[in-house]
Amino acid sequence: MFRGTVALPLFVVAAAAQTQSAWGQCGGNGWSGATECTDAYYCTHANDYYWQCIPGTDPAATTTTSSTLSTTTTSDVETTTTVDSTSTTAETGTVTQTGSTAGPTLVDGWYWIRAVVDPNYHNYLQTSPMGVAGQAYIDDASNAGQFNIADGQLVYNTGAAPLYMHVENPDDKTQRKLTTWFAEDPTDYGTFEFQGDTLTWSVDDIDRQNNAAWLVCEDQELFVNTGAYAYLTPEGCADQTIHSYGGSTASV
């Protein structure tokens, strides 16, 4: 009788590490793709079904205690509360004050954007309702949005899927006012850039005299000014430049 040991081959397969691109999905129920983000981004919880790569570094989990349930003292955490307790439990993630916006405290890696001259001194970029796709406004600090620029896109941090600023592409390229709005899809018309702290927009088929010139018109709606700053200003509008601001809250 033959007695011996049969050696079975052992195969070890090493999968190449995968990383998700900026703003891509990196987790959630049923997700089987990459869970690590590209450099300078980290994976943050948007909801149980969607985690997203956002700019910055992953903050440590923190616990804070507050005398009220309506605010949080932590700048880059998600808060959960119960109505019969005065404690606020903070978990790693994006601040969500109402579930649809990034909250009243600035998240690390993001900026407020505001006007700095009258009649819109320290009015802030936002949508109405706050954090929802629609017309862009420069208005009261209480509804200020949080923004950054990535790959030429002006991105609105809503606390869930981001929104992107769009600028009207007119048939008449001499048109003085170009409407601006936020939508779920990135824009394919023009490029946003911070020059210092000043927000600019440029596009190949419009020769703007000042890429930092904006207009705030009736109902606080924001427009791109294709002409000169403070010259032949359209009726009902005010010339503005708008700037990033990194304070912890939207100061008035």
Buried (B, 14 or more C-beta within 10 A) or exposed (E): EEEEEEEEEEEEEEEEEEBBEBBBBBBBEEEEEBBEBBEEBBBBBBBEEBBBBBBBEBBEEBEEEBEEBEEBBBBBBBBEBEEEEEEBBBEBBBBBBEEEBBBBBBBBBBBBBBBBEEEBEBBBBBBBEBBEBEBBBBBBBEBBBBBBBBEEBBBBBBBBEBBBBBBBBBEEEEBBBBBBBBEEEBBEBBBBBBEEBBBBBBBEEBEBEBBBBBBBBEEBBBBBBBBEBEEEBBEEBBBBBBBBBEEEEBEE
